[in-house]
Each structure stands twice: as C-alpha cells, then as structure tokens.
C-alpha cells in the first residue's frame, strides 16, 4: 500500500488539475455563453474602462488622464470648451505595466507619465513583470506632445515634477534626484548626491531651487538644492523626521511637517498612544525655523491616516492649509503662515479626501461622503471651499459617486471622475458658471457592457456583539423567489470603504464588478465595512485591540455573517465569504473560527501567521505589556484556528506580491498538508498584489465565482 503522504500528494495533484480545468472551461464559456442563471458574462462586466490620474494644465483648459481598457493602458487628452477626448498613446498589449504620474506641462503642450512599477506596493521602486515577459521590466518616464506623436523615453525613473517654466522635469532614480529636458533633447543627469533616500521633490516658484526630503531611517532632513557649485542647504536639521516641504508663493520660505525621530524606550504594544506632529515654517535667508502649529496631544490629534496624509499646502493670502483628525474627522484647516488659530474649513461628520489646491491657490477641492441623503455616508461627492473661510459648497449632490476633482488652469471648469451604481467612473466636466455636469468619454464603455442589468446596492447597518455599529451594502438579485445562497465580501486595506456604486480604486472597482456578477448568478451579496475602515470617524477607524493584538474587527465580520443568516431570503446553511489582502486575513479568520456559519470561502493573498510580525523578544529592553501582546497575537492569527476550520477554501496568491509575502500562504498550505486538510489553490507566477495583468484578473475572478457557485449554489 502506498504511504499516506504519497496518496495525499496524488490527491492534491488531481485536485489542482481539476481546478485548472474548471477555470479554463469557465474562462472560455464566460466570454461567449450565458448560463441559465445569468444574464451577462464575467468578461462583459469586468471589461469596463478604469480611469485614473486625471490632471489639468496650470494654464488653459487642457486635461489628461490614464485609461485601462482590459489591460491596454493608454493616455487620453481633452481640451475645453468641448472636451472631446482623444487617445494619445497606442499601447496595445496586456502587459500589466501600470501608467501613473500623468502630468501636463504648465502650458499643456506636453504630457509626461510613468510606465511600469506597482504603485501601492510597500516598495514602489521594484519593477514588476506580471506578464512573465522575457525582457527585464523597467520603470520609465515618458513625454509626448499634447498634439500627438511618438512617446519619447526620457529615462528610467519615477515621482517626477515639472519645472515652473515647463522645460525640465526632476525625478527619482535609485533613490537619487535626476533631471532631464521635458522633450528629451538631452540625456538625463544626476542632480546631486544625497546620503539618504531622496524624495518629495518640490520646485521653488521661480524654478531656481529644488526642495526635497532626505530619509535616513530613524530620522529625515529637508534639503534645498540650488546648483552644483553650491552645497546642499539643510533646513533646520534636528533629531526629527521632517516631511512635506512646501514653498511660499514668493519662494523665500518653506513650510514642512516635523515628527519626532524614531527610537527611545519601548512603549506599549497593545494600546494606542498619541503620535505627535507639528507644522513649521523656515526662512531660507536666515535658516531659522519656527513652529506654527502643533497637533493636540490626543489620540485624535495623532498623525492623520487619510488620503494625502497631511495635505500640506501654501495657499493664496499667505495661508497654510493642512488636514487633521483632531475633531474626530479628517478635515481641512487653514491658518495664517505666521501662526494663529486655524480655521476649520469643512465642519461636519464626514471625511474629506483627494484634496487639491486650484492653480490660482484660492480654492480647495476634494471628495467627501456628505450630502442631504443619509446614504451619502457611503458615497463620494465633490466639494469646493475657499482657502480663507469655511464656506464649503457641495458641487455634485445626488446618488452618484464623484471623486478626484481638479480645476482647469483657466479656472472655468471642475473636472473629476463620475460613477453610478450601474456605470463605472468616467471623466466629467462641471463648468463653474452653469454648474451643468457633462460626461466625457462615454464611448470608452464597450458595447455589451451590462449597464441595464446591474443592481443598485442598498445601505444596511447592524450591531456587533460589543455594540459597535457596522455598515454594509446589500446586493439583491432582481428576480428572487425563496431562500438562496449568500456571499459576504470583505475589503482589504483596511483603510478603505466600499460605497454605493462603482468604486474609484482599481482593486475595488474589480471586486464591485465581481459582486455584481455573483448577484447575476443568484447570490445575495453583502459587502461589509468593518471597523478600521474609513468614512465613519476616528474611533471607528482606530478601535481598541485590532489586528495583531486582539483582531477586534472580526466581531464585525461575524456580525455580518449572522445578519445574513437571519435575512429572510438567505439560506443560512449556504453563506460564503471572500476577500483579498486584509480581507483575505479576515476571511481565513472567519473560516477558522466560524466554519459553522461560513460554509466556504476564498482567501486571496491574506495573512495567516501574525506571530512573524510580533515583537522581537531577543532584545534586552522590552515593552511593558510584552506578556499581554504575546498572549493576544496567537489567537489573532488564522493558523491558531485550524482545528475548528472545516469549511472548504480556495487560496489565491501571486508570487511577486509587494504587500503580503507569498510565504504567508505557503505557511498555511504547509499546515493544511500536515493535517491532511483538503484545500484548493490558484498560484499566479510573477503577479503582484494588485492583479496588474487583466488576463490574470479575469482568471482570479473566474476562479472565485466558480468555487463559490460550486460549493454553495449547485446541488
């Protein structure tokens, strides 16, 4: 008789072979057939255009943006007053190479962009190769005339900023500052040597100087480069971590953020503590720096964990703009540059993100989850507010989703992304005189996209065991009779918020499409917004004992599953769960702790062994609550619950993941194999955390849908 280990390996080989066969069949059928339970294919609903990096020239009315059409990523442009879109580049392969950093020269004559990288990974400087090309992947800076032509490769590099005169562009390569003409008329050259990791490049208003941050591990300095004949000028160097340099309009001062350097005696691991920060200004002629504002020494006054973090700007009227959460919400504040009490520009119980300063520095725009409808807390609308008084305007009320606003250089138009529950984000223009919104780019939506067949999710609320209100969006099939299976979707991040329409993030626009597809197959879908996420205030985003030290947020996941089980249209014995990244971690925790509630699940690049992130117990000096921390980490890890994990699972991971180590899934797999627990898996070589190649996205989505349908819907 063959040994058990050999029989198990043979069984796993057979199981994997069957899984890949099913996925292959599914992929071929999804594009050409409609099964009896569905009215559209997975390929049709995931074939939407994804718009990103919308930007405007600082003069005139020209705009540019990136479009991902089934993996074909290109630059599009438009110009007022008609704003007819025009495709500028001609990349025609699904290579998984991201387009980012889209910029226009001040006069709008050229478009610059970066091709390659994985923005959102912990180390964005690593080139990625999701298509498994035989050529070495690169992160490259390109330039192309607005009128059209062939893109000019300027150099390898990223994080570019165009000079005020529009003639040169500074960028980062190998953690150093480089410069090149915007038209590529001369080769790129290194600007200066810096011991640290150079970043946050900022041109002075006249283009004669370049401010930057030199990150040096436990501390960081702000430097100013003038020319190769003069040494770097260090701005008030201290035992601190300085960040976000911003020039005054006259170029004589810099504003920046100062935080303490890391280090010192170990502090508590299991309870939050205030993270101090302050705003300084420095006079370049004297080198003297003065603290202008210090965040309140409260938990709410800690370093913001919001889009753009500090959102520091030096605006018109010699005012400094910043974001703080010290009133419990991420809001915009304005104060005189020489100090004084800040003015709260955006009062109310809502968040503000995607904040931009207008070209004339008189206005701020942003996206906020506020409005007259109580469901607006699960939407985004465009706001506008002057930099010197709290007179905020809600520019796009209604049931849509509006994000990433910019004001055109001529000050006449507000440009942003607009979506609904049935339509993905498209560029939109709002003339500031007529206030009549005009969609541009509707032709980007492909024929066959199932707009009329998508459902509108409904906002729901329920309570966790400790009394915390939990939020979600419920997707119900249009035609449903009797009880049916349900799926709980858990977002990642965890600083994210799923909304009542097409999401503005690429990862979550895909999961929104997948949730719509699952509904079309007969599932009821609940998308849960658990504590740690954004949109519901500081305390919701910063709960006690989350993640490593208690996983308190799991209460919300279990509560969501129990809410589904009590729903009159849900078969409580057929509730599935899936999620990616942090959502994968919580999916694994759900299957381990509550297999009786969750009948099957798909764990996508989740973390499973949190002990590897715990404190280093070999150090002679330890945190005062080390014993408690060690006690909390183990039950917070999914691997602690393998004895009660009985529900079937599909594990999915790309092995070039820049956010969650592939070894996290290997660890779980090895433990499953040792226990003899059958599981299914899908591994994608060279793919990242963000499914950069569309064909891989479709493969992953097909595997998720097929697994859940097979385990929960089919008899």
FILOGU-258024 format. One record per residue: x, y, z of N, C-alpha, C in turn; residue in three letters. Coordinates in steps of 0.2 Angstrom, whole numbers, plus 5000, padded with zeros to 4 digits. Example, Ala and Ser with C-alpha at 12.3 -4.5 7.8 and 13.67 -1.06 7.14 Angstrom:
2
506649725039506249785039506649845039ALA/506449895035506849955036506450005039SER/
//
This chain:
715
500449945000500050005000500450065000UNK/500350114996500650174996500650215002UNK/501150255005501150295011500650345010UNK/500350365016499850425016500050485012UNK/500750505014500950565011500950565003UNK/501150505000501150494993500350504990UNK/499950464994499250464992498950534992UNK/499150574997498950644998499150684992UNK/499850674991500150714985499750704979UNK/499650634977499250614971498550654971UNK/498250654977497550684978497650754976UNK/498150794979498250864978498350874970UNK/498750834967498850844960498250844956UNK/497850784958497250784954496750844955UNK/496750864962496350914964496550984960UNK/497150994960497451054956497251054949UNK/497350994946497250984939496450994937UNK/496050974942495350984941495151054941UNK/495451094946495351164947495551204941UNK/496151194938496351224932495951214926UNK/495651144926495251134920494651174921UNK/494351174927493751214928493851284926UNK/494351314928494551384927494551394919UNK/494951354916495051354909494351354905UNK/493951304907493251304904492851364906UNK/492851384912492551444914492751504910UNK/493351514909493651574905493351574898UNK/493351514895493151514888492351524887UNK/492051494892491251504892491051574894UNK/491351604899491151674901491151724896UNK/491551714891491551764885491051754880UNK/490751694880490351684874489651654876UNK/489551624882488951594883488651634889UNK/487951624890487551644896487251584899UNK/487451564905487151504908486451524910UNK/486051474912485351494913485251544919UNK/485751544924485651584930485851654929UNK/486251674923486551734922486251774916UNK/486351834916486151874910486651914907UNK/487251904910487851934907488451894909UNK/489051904905489651864906490151904911UNK/490551864914491051894918491551944914UNK/491651924908492151964904491752024902UNK/491152024902490752094900490752144905UNK/490652114912490652164917491352184920UNK/491852144919492552164921492852204915UNK/492552214909492852244903492752314903UNK/492652344909492552424909493152454909UNK/493152524907493752564907493852584914UNK/494552584916494652614923495052674922UNK/494852734924495152794923495552814929UNK/496152844928496552864934496952924932UNK/497252954937497753004936497553064932UNK/496953084933496653144929497053204932UNK/497253244927497653304929497453364924UNK/497653424926497553484921498153524921UNK/498253554915498753604915498653664919UNK/499153704922499053754926498853824922UNK/498853814915498653874911498153844906UNK/497653874904497253854899496753804901UNK/496453754897495953714899496153644897UNK/496753624896496953554894496953514900UNK/496753444898496753394904497053334900UNK/497253284905497453224903497353174908UNK/497253104906497153054911497352984908UNK/497452934912497552874910496952824910UNK/496952784905496352734904496652664904UNK/496352614908496552544907495952514904UNK/496052484898495452454894495652384893UNK/495452334898495652264898496352254897UNK/496752294901497452284901497852334897UNK/497552364892497852404887497852474891UNK/498352494893498452564897498652614892UNK/498352674892498552724887498352794890UNK/498652844887498452914889497952944885UNK/497452974887496953014884497053084886UNK/496853134881496853204882496153234880UNK/496053294882495453334880495653404881UNK/495253454878495353524879494653564879UNK/494553614883493953644883493953694877UNK/493353714876492753704879492353644878UNK/492553604872492153544870492353484874UNK/492953484876493253424880493153354876UNK/493253354870493153294866493753254868UNK/493753194870494353154872494653124866UNK/495353124866495753094861496253054864UNK/496352994861496852944863497552964860UNK/498052974865498653004864499252944862UNK/499152894866499652844865499352774862UNK/499752724861499552674857499752604860UNK/499752594866500052534869499452484868UNK/499652424865499052384863499252304865UNK/499552304871499652234874499452234881UNK/499252184884499052174891499752154894UNK/500152194896500752184899500852194906UNK/500252214909500252234916500752284918UNK/500952334914501352384915500952454917UNK/500952474923500452524925500752594922UNK/500252634921500352704919500152754925UNK/500652794927500452834933500852904932UNK/500752944937501153004937500953054931UNK/500353054928500253084922500253164924UNK/500653204920500653274921500653314914UNK/500453374915500453414909500953474911UNK/501353494906501753554907501353614908UNK/501553664911501153724913500653744907UNK/500953754901500653774896500253724892UNK/500253654895499853604892500153574885UNK/500753594883501053574877501253504877UNK/501453474882501753404883501353374889UNK/501353304888501153264893501653214895UNK/501853214902502353164904501953114909UNK/502253054909501952994913502552944914UNK/502352904919502752844920502452784918UNK/502852734915502552674913502952624917UNK/502652574921502952524925502852534932UNK/503152494936503052494944502452474946UNK/502352464953501752444956501652494962UNK/501252544960501152604965500552574969UNK/500752574976500352544981500652484984UNK/501252464981501652414985502052454990UNK/502352414995502752445000503352474997UNK/503652444992504252464989504052474982UNK/503852544980503652554973504252564968UNK/504852554971505452564966505552494963UNK/505252444964505452374961505052364955UNK/505352364949504952344943504652274944UNK/504052274941503652204941503552184934UNK/503452114933503452084927502852034927UNK/502252054928501652004929501451964922UNK/501751994916501551954910502151904909UNK/502651894913503151854913503551864906UNK/503651924904504051944898504751924899UNK/505051904894505751884894506251944895UNK/505952004894506352064894506352094902UNK/506852124904506852144911506352204911UNK/505952204916505452264917505852324919UNK/505552384917505852444919505252494921UNK/505552544925505052594927505352654923UNK/504952684919505152734914504752794913UNK/505152854913504752914912504752934905UNK/504152954902504052964895503753034894UNK/503853064888503553134887503253124880UNK/502653154878502353154872502053224871UNK/502053254865501653314864500953304864UNK/500653354867499853354868499553344861UNK/499853374856499553364849499653304846UNK/500053254849500153194846500853174844UNK/501053114843501653094841501853034844UNK/502553014844502852954847503052974854UNK/502952934859503152954866503952944866UNK/504252994869504953004870505152974877UNK/505552924877505852894883506352944886UNK/506252974892506653024895507252984899UNK/507052934903507452904907507152854911UNK/507452804915507152764920507052804926UNK/506552804929506352844935505652854936UNK/505552884942504852894944504752964949UNK/504152974951504053034955504353094953UNK/504053114946504353174943503953234945UNK/504253294944503953354945504253404939UNK/503853434936504053484930504153554933UNK/504753584930504953644932504353694931UNK/504353754934503853804933503853834926UNK/504453834923504453854916504253804911UNK/504153744913503953684909504553654904UNK/505153674906505653654901506053594904UNK/506053584910506453524913505953484918UNK/506153424919505753384924506353344929UNK/506253354935506653324940506253254942UNK/506653204944506353144945506853104950UNK/506553044952506953004957507152944953UNK/507752924953508052864951508552834956UNK/508452774958508952744963508952784969UNK/508452814971508352854977508752914977UNK/508952944971509353004970508953044965UNK/509053114965508753164961509053164954UNK/508753164949508953174942508553224939UNK/508853254933508453304929508553284922UNK/508053304918508053294910507653344907UNK/507753374901507353414897506653374896UNK/506153414896505453384895505353354888UNK/505753374883505753354877506253304875UNK/506653284880507153234879507753254874UNK/507853324874508353344869509053334872UNK/509153314878509753304881509653244886UNK/510253204887510153144892510053174899UNK/509753124903509653144910510253134913UNK/510353174919510953184923510753184930UNK/511153154934511053164942511153234944UNK/510753254948510753324950511253334956UNK/511253294961511753294967511753224970UNK/512253224974512253164979511953174985UNK/511553124988511253134994511353064998UNK/511553065004511753005008511052965009UNK/510553005010509852965011509552945005UNK/508852935006508452915001508052974999UNK/508253004993507953074991507253064989UNK/506753104991506053104989505753174990UNK/505053174988504653234989504953294986UNK/505153294979505453344976504953404975UNK/505153464976504753524976505153584973UNK/504953604967505253664963505053724967UNK/505553774968505353844970504953874965UNK/504553924967504053954962504453984955UNK/505054004956505454034950505853984947UNK/505853924950506253864947506953864948UNK/507253904952507953914954508153864959UNK/507753834963507953794968507453734968UNK/507753674972507353614972507353594979UNK/506853594983506753564990506653494989UNK/506853454994506753384994506853355001UNK/506653295002506753265009507253205008UNK/507753205013508253155013508053105019UNK/507753055017507553005023508152955025UNK/508252955031508852925033508752875039UNK/508152835038508052785043507652815049UNK/507952825054507652845060507552925060UNK/507852955055507753025055507653055048UNK/507453115047507453135040507553215040UNK/507953235035508053315034507753335028UNK/507653405028507453435022508053475019UNK/508153465013508753505010508453545004UNK/508853595002508753634996509353634992UNK/509253614985509753614980509753674976UNK/510253714975510253774971510653754964UNK/511253734965511653724959512253674961UNK/512653654956513153604958513753644961UNK/513753704960514353744963514153764971UNK/513553754973513453774980513253704984UNK/513453704990513253644994512453644995UNK/512253584997511553574999511453615006UNK/510853655006510653695011510153655016UNK/510353635022509953595026509453645030UNK/508853625030508353675033508253645040UNK/508553685045508453675052508453605054UNK/509053565053509153495054509053485062UNK/508753435063508553415070508553335071UNK/508453315078508353245079507653235078UNK/507453235071506753235070506653195063UNK/506053185061505853165054505453215051UNK/505753255047505453315043505153285036UNK/504653315034504253295028503853355025UNK/503653335019503153385015503353455015UNK/503953465012504153535011503753575006UNK/503553635007503053675003503353745003UNK/503453774997503653834996503153894997UNK/503353945000502954005000502854034993UNK/502354074991502254094984502854144982UNK/503254174987503754214985504454174985UNK/504454114987505054074986505554084992UNK/505354124997505854145002505754105008UNK/505254065009505154025015504853955013UNK/504953905017504753835017504253815023UNK/503753785021503353755027503453685026UNK/503453655032503553575032503253545039UNK/503253485039503053445044503553415048UNK/503553425055504053395059503753345064UNK/504053285064503853225069504553205073UNK/504453185079505053155082505353105078UNK/506053095079506453045076506152975080UNK/506252925077506052855080506552835085UNK/506452795089506852775094506652785101UNK/507052775106506852785113506652725117UNK/506452725123506252675126505652635123UNK/505552575124504952535121504352565125UNK/503852565121503152595123502652535123UNK/502052545125501552495125501452475118UNK/501352405117501152375111500452375109UNK/500052365115499352345114498852405115UNK/499152465116498652515117498952575112UNK/498552615109498752665105499052725110UNK/499452765107499752825110499752875105UNK/499752935107499752995103500452995099UNK/500353015092500853015088500953095086UNK/501453125089501453205089501753225082UNK/501553285080501753315074501553385074UNK/501953425070501853495070502053525064UNK/501853585062501953625056502453685058UNK/503053685054503553735055503553775048UNK/503853835049504053875043504753895044UNK/505153895039505853915039505953975034UNK/506354015036506654075032507254055029UNK/507354055022507954025019508454075020UNK/508354145021508954185021509254185028UNK/508954165033509254155040509254085042UNK/508954035039508953965041508553955047UNK/508254005050507853995056507153965055UNK/506953915059506353885058505953895064UNK/505253905063504853925069504253875069UNK/504053845074503453805075502853855074UNK/502353835069501753875068501153845071UNK/501153785072500553745075500753675077UNK/500553655082500653595085499953555086UNK/499953495084499353455084499253435092UNK/498553445094498353425101498653355103UNK/498853355109499153295111498653245114UNK/498253225109497653175110497753125105UNK/497353065105497453015100497153045094UNK/496653085094496353105088496853155085UNK/497253185089497753235086498353205083UNK/498353135083498953105080499053115073UNK/499553095070499753095063499153065059UNK/498853105054498253085050498453025046UNK/497952975046497952915042497452925036UNK/497552975032497052985027497352995020UNK/497052995015497253005008497653075008UNK/498253075006498753135006499053155013UNK/498853115018499053125025499053195027UNK/499553235027499453305030499153355025UNK/499153335018498953385013499153455014UNK/499753465016500053525017500153565011UNK/499853635011499953675005500053745008UNK/500353785004500453855005500053895000UNK/499453925002498953954998499054024997UNK/498554054993498554124992498354164999UNK/498554224999498454265005498854245011UNK/499454215009499954195014499654145020UNK/499254095017498954055022499153975021UNK/499253945026499453875026498853825027UNK/498853775023498253735023498553665025UNK/498153635029498353565031497653525033UNK/497753455034497253415036497453385043UNK/496953385047497053355054496353315056UNK/496453265060495853225063495753245070UNK/495953305073495953315080495253325082UNK/494753345078494053345080493653285078UNK/494053225077493753165076493553145068UNK/493753195064493653185057494153215053UNK/494353185047494953215043494653275039UNK/494853335042494553395039495153445037UNK/494953495033495453535031495453605035UNK/496053625037496153685041496553735037UNK/496453795039496853855036497053905042UNK/497653925041497953965046498454015043UNK/498554075046499054125043499754095044UNK/500154105039500854075038501254095044UNK/501154155047501554175053501254155059UNK/500754105059500454075065499754105067UNK/499454075071498754095073498254035074UNK/497654045076497253995077496953975070UNK/497053905069496753885062496053885062UNK/495753895056495053895054494853825051UNK/494353795054494053735051493653755045UNK/493953735039493553745033493053705031UNK/493053645034492553585032492253555038UNK/491853595042491553565048490953515046UNK/490953465051490353415050490653345051UNK/490253295051490353225052490453195046UNK/491053205042491153175036491953175035UNK/492153135030492853145028492953185022UNK/493553205021493753245015494453205012UNK/494453185006495053165003495153184996UNK/495653164993495853184986495853264985UNK/496153294990496153364991496653394986UNK/496453454983496853484978496753564979UNK/497353594978497353674978497253694970UNK/496853744969496753764962497353804960UNK/497453814953498053844951498153914953UNK/497653954955497754014957497854014965UNK/497753954968497953944975497353984979UNK/496753994976496254024980495753974983UNK/495753914980495153864981495453804983UNK/495153764987495253694988494653654986UNK/494853594982494353544980494453484984UNK/493953434984494053374987493453324986UNK/493553264988492953214988492753204996UNK/492053204997491853205004491253155004UNK/491153125009490553075010489953115014UNK/489753165011489253215014488753235009UNK/488153255011487553275007486953275011UNK/486353285007485753285011485453225012UNK/485653175008485453105009485853065014UNK/485453035019485852995024486252945022UNK/486152915015486552865012487252895009UNK/487252965010487852995007488552975011UNK/488452945017489052925020489352865017UNK/489052835012489352785008489352805001UNK/489452865000489652894993490152944993UNK/490352974988490853024987490553084983UNK/490553144985490353204981490953254981UNK/490953294976491453344976491253404980UNK/491753434983491653494987492153544985UNK/491953614986492453664985492353714991UNK/492953744993492953784998493553834997UNK/493453904999493953954998494453935003UNK/495053955002495653945007495653985013UNK/495254035014495254085019494554085023UNK/494054045022493454055026493053985025UNK/492653965030492353905030491653905026UNK/491653915019491053925015491153865010UNK/491053805013491053745008490453745004UNK/490553724998490053704993490053634991UNK/489453604991489353534988489253544981UNK/489653524977489653534970489253484966UNK/489253424968488953364965488453324969UNK/487853354971487453314975487053264971UNK/486753214975486453164971486653094973UNK/486453044969486552974971487252944967UNK/487652994964488252974961488852964965UNK/489352944962490052944965490552984962UNK/490753044965491153094961491853094965UNK/492353094962493053094965493553124961UNK/494153134964494753164961494653224957UNK/494453284960494253344957494953384956UNK/494953414950495453464948495153524945UNK/495353584946495153644942495553664937UNK/495353674931495753684925496153754926UNK/496653754922497153814923496753884922UNK/496253884918495953944916495453964922UNK/495353914927494853924932494153924930UNK/493953894924493253894922492953834923UNK/493253774924492953714924493253664930UNK/492753634933492953574938492953514934UNK/493453474934493553414931493653354936UNK/493253304935493353244940493053184937UNK/493053134941492853064939492153054942UNK/491653034938490953024940490752954938UNK/490452924943490152854943489452844946UNK/489152794944488552774947488552704950UNK/487952674952487952604954487952564947UNK/487752584942487752544935488352564931UNK/488652624932489152644927489852654930UNK/490352634928491052644930491252714930UNK/491752734933492052804933492152824926UNK/491952884924492152924918492352994919UNK/492753024915492853094916492253134916UNK/492153184920491653234919491853304920UNK/491553354917491653424917491153464920UNK/491253504925490753544928490953624927UNK/490653654922490853724921490553764927UNK/491053804930490853834936490353894936UNK/490153914929489653964928488953924928UNK/488953874924488253844923488153794928UNK/488653764931488553704935488153644932UNK/488253634926487953584922488453534921UNK/488353474924488853414923488853384916UNK/489453374913489453344906489953284907UNK/489753234905490153174905490553174898UNK/491153154899491553154893491853074893UNK/491953054887492252984887491752924888UNK/491152944887490652884887490752834881UNK/491052854876491252804871491752754873UNK/492052764879492552714882492252654884UNK/491652664886491252604889491052554883UNK/491352494883491252454877490552424876UNK/490452414870489752384868489752314872UNK/489152304874489052234878489152244885UNK/489352304888489352314895488652314898UNK/488552274903487852264905487552314910UNK/487552374908487352434912486652424915UNK/486152404910485452394912485352334917UNK/485852294917485752234921486052234928UNK/486352284930486652294936486252314942UNK/486252284948485852304953486152364957UNK/485652404960485952454965485952434972UNK/486552434975486652414982486252454987UNK/486052424992485652464997486152475004UNK/486152535007486452535013486152495019UNK/486552465023486252425029486752445035UNK/486452435041486852445047486552385052UNK/487052365056486852315061487452325066UNK/487352285072487752295078488252235079UNK/488852245081489252195083489152175090UNK/489452125092489252105099489452155105UNK/489952195103490152245108489752315107UNK/489252315103488852375102489052415096UNK/489652405093489852445088489452445082UNK/489252495079488852495073489252475067UNK/489052435063489352405057488952425051UNK/489352445046489052465039489152415034UNK/488652425029488752375023488352395017UNK/488452365012488052375006487752305004UNK/487052305003486752235001486552234994UNK/486752184990486652174983486152124983UNK/485552134981484952084980484852074972UNK/484752004970484651994963483952024962UNK/483852044955483252074953482652024954UNK/482751964952482251914952482451864957UNK/482151854963482251804968481651774971UNK/481651714972481051684975481351624980UNK/481151634986481351584991482051604993UNK/482351564997482951575000483551554995UNK/484051584996484651574991485251584995UNK/485851564992486451574995486751644995UNK/487151655000487451725001488151725001UNK/488451784999489151795000489351855003UNK/489851855008490051915012490751935009UNK/490751995006491352015004491752065009UNK/492352055010492752095015493352125011UNK/493252195011493852235008494452225012UNK/494952255008495652255011495852325014UNK/496452335015496752395017497152395023UNK/496752405029496052405030495752475029UNK/496152525028495952595027495552605021UNK/495052575020494652585014493852585016UNK/493452605011492752605012492452585005UNK/492052535005491652515000491052564999UNK/490752574993490252634993489752604988UNK/489152644988488552634985488652644977UNK/489152614974489252624967489952604965UNK/490052614959490752594956491252624960UNK/491752594962492252614966492852654962UNK/493152704966493652744962494352714963UNK/494452654966495052624966495052564962UNK/495652554958495652494953495452434956UNK/495752414962495652344965494952334967UNK/494652394969493952384972493452394966UNK/493652424961493152434955493052364952UNK/493652324953493552254950493152214955UNK/493252214962492852174966492052204966UNK/491952264964491252284963490952254957UNK/491352244952491152214946490952134948UNK/491452104951491352034953490752024958UNK/490652074962490052064966489352074962UNK/489352114957488852114953488752054949UNK/489252024947489251964943488951904948UNK/489151904954488951854959488151854960UNK/487951924960487251934961486851904954UNK/487151914949486851894942486851814942UNK/487251784946487251714946486751684951UNK/486451724955485951704960486151714967UNK/486751744969486951754976486651824978UNK/486551824985486451884988487151904991UNK/487351964990488051984992487952044997UNK/488352035002488452095007489152115007UNK/489252175006489952205006489952245013UNK/490452215018490452245024491052295025UNK/490852355028491352405030491452395038UNK/491952365039492152345046492552405050UNK/492652405056493052445060493752445057UNK/494152495057494752505054494752545048UNK/494152535045494052575038493852645039UNK/493952685033493752755033493052765032UNK/492852835033492252855032491752865038UNK/491952835043491452845049491752875055UNK/492252905055492552945060493152915063UNK/493552945068494152925070494152865075UNK/493652865079493552805083493452735080UNK/493052745074492852685070493552665067UNK/493952705064494552695061495052665065UNK/495052685072495552675077495252635083UNK/495052575082494752545088495252515092UNK/495052495098495452465103495652385101UNK/496252365102496452295101496252265094UNK/496552305088496452275082496952235080UNK/496952195074497452165070497852115075UNK/498552125076498952085080498752075087UNK/498452125090498352125097497652115099UNK/497252075096496552055098496152045092UNK/496252075086495852065080495052085082UNK/495052145085494352165087493852175082UNK/494152195076493752205070493352145067UNK/493652085070493252015067492552015070UNK/492452045075491752055078491252075072UNK/491452125068491052155063490952105058UNK/491452055056491352005051490851955053UNK/490951935059490451885062489751915062UNK/489751975064489052005065488752005058UNK/489152025053488952025046488651955043UNK/489051905045488851835043488151815047UNK/488151835053487451825057486951865054UNK/487051925052486551965049486251935043UNK/486751915039486551875033486151815034UNK/486351775039485951715041485251725043UNK/485151785046484451805049484051835043UNK/484351845037483951885032483451835029UNK/482851855028482351805026482451775019UNK/482851805015482951775008483651735008UNK/483951725014484651695014484551625017UNK/484851575013484851505016485451505021UNK/485351505027485851515032486451455032UNK/486251405028486751355028487251355022UNK/487151415018487551425012487751495012UNK/488151515017488451585017489151575015UNK/489451605010490151605009490451675010UNK/491151675010491551735012492151735007UNK/492251795005492951805001493151875002UNK/493851885002494151945002494851945001UNK/495152004999495852004997496252045002UNK/496952025003497352065007497152065014UNK/496952125018496752125024496052085024UNK/495652085019495052045018495251975018UNK/495751955015495951885015496151865022UNK/496451905026496651885033495951875037UNK/495551915036494851915039494451855037UNK/494551835030494151785028494451715031UNK/495151715031495451655034495251645042UNK/495151705045494951705052494251685053UNK/493851705048493151685048493051605047UNK/493451585042493351505041493651465047UNK/494151495050494451465056494051465062UNK/493751525064493451525070492651505069UNK/492351515063491651505062491451465056UNK/491751405055491551365049490851345049UNK/490551345055489851335056489351385053UNK/489651445053489251505050489451515042UNK/490151505041490351515034490551455031UNK/490151435026490151365023490751355018UNK/490951415015491551405011491851475010UNK/492451485008492751545007493351545002UNK/493551605000494051614995494551674999UNK/495151645000495651685004496151714999UNK/496151774997496551804992497151844995UNK/497751814994498351844997498251875004UNK/498051835008497951855015498551845020UNK/498551875026499051855031498751805035UNK/499151755037498951695041499351685048UNK/499951705048500351695054500651765056UNK/500251795061500451855063501051855068UNK/501251795070501751795075502451825072UNK/502451825065503151845062503151925063UNK/502551955064502652025065502652055072UNK/502652005077502652025084503352055086UNK/503352075092503952105095504552055095UNK/505152085094505752045094505952035102UNK/505851975104505951955111506651945113UNK/507151955108507851945110508152005112UNK/507852065111508152125114508152135121UNK/508652165124508652165131508152215135UNK/507852265131507352305133506752295130UNK/506252285134505552255131505052305133UNK/504452305129503852345130503552325137UNK/503252365141502952345147502452295147UNK/502052295141501552245140501752185136UNK/502352165136502552115131502152055132UNK/502052035139501751975140501051975137UNK/500652025138499952035135499952025128UNK/500452065125500552065117500651995115UNK/501051955118501151885116500551845116UNK/500151855122499551825123499051835118UNK/499051895115498551915110498651895103UNK/499351895101499551885094499251815092UNK/499351765096499251695093498451685091UNK/498051705096497351695094497051745088UNK/497451795087497351845082497551815075UNK/497951765075498151735068497651675066UNK/497551675060497151615057497451555058UNK/498051545059498351475060498251455067UNK/497951495071497851465078497151435078UNK/496751435072496151405072496051345067UNK/496551315066496551265061496151205063UNK/496151185070495751135072495051135071UNK/494751205071494051215070493851235063UNK/494351235059494251255052494051195048UNK/493451195046493151135042492851155035UNK/492751215034492451235028492951235022UNK/492751215016493251215010493451285009UNK/494051295006494351355005494751354998UNK/494751414995495151424989495651474991UNK/496351454990496851504992497151534985UNK/497251604985497451634978498051674980UNK/498551674977499151724978499551724972UNK/499851784971500351804966501051804969UNK/501551774966502151764970502651824970UNK/502451874966502851944967502451994970UNK/502051974975501652014979502052064983UNK/501952134982502352184986502052204992UNK/501552174994501152195000501052145005UNK/500952085003500852025008501351975005UNK/501851955009502351905007501951835005UNK/502251815000501951744997502051695002UNK/502551705007502651655012502151645017UNK/501651695017501151695022500651635019UNK/500551635013500151575010500451515011UNK/501151515009501551445010501451425017UNK/501551465022501451445029500751405030UNK/500251435028499551405029499551335025UNK/499751335019499751275015500151215018UNK/500751235021501151185024500751155030UNK/500451195034500051175039499451135037UNK/499051155032498551115029498751045027UNK/499351045024499650975021499750935027UNK/500050955032500250915038499650885041UNK/499050925041498450905044498050855040UNK/498250855033497850815029497150855027UNK/497150925027496550955026496550975019UNK/496050955015496050965008495851045007UNK/496151075002496051145000496151144993UNK/495951204990496151214983496551284982UNK/496951284977497351344976497451364969UNK/497651434969497751464962498351504963UNK/498951484960499551524961499751554954UNK/499851624954500051654948500751684948UNK/501251654945501951674945501951744942UNK/502451784946502651854944502051904945UNK/501451884947500951934948501051964954UNK/500752034955500852074961500252064965UNK/500152114970499652114974498952144971UNK/499052184966498552224963498352194956UNK/498452134954498252104948498352154942UNK/499052164940499152214935498952194928UNK/498952124927498852104920498052084920UNK/497752114915496952094915496852024914UNK/497151984910497051914909497151884916UNK/497551904920497651874927497051894932UNK/496851954931496251974935495651934933UNK/495551924926494951884924495051814927UNK/495651784927495751714929495551714936UNK/495751764940495651764948494851764949UNK/494551814945493851824946493451764944UNK/493651724939493351664937493451614942UNK/493951604945494151554950493651564956UNK/493651634958493251644964492451624963UNK/492251654957491551644955491351564955UNK/491851534951491651454950491751424957UNK/492151434961492251404968491651414972UNK/491451474972490851494977490151464974UNK/490151464967489551434964489551364965UNK/490051324964490151254965489951234972UNK/490251274977490151254984489451274987UNK/489151324985488651354988487951354984UNK/488051354977487351354973487151294970UNK/487651254968487551194964487351134970UNK/486851094968486651044972487150984971UNK/
//
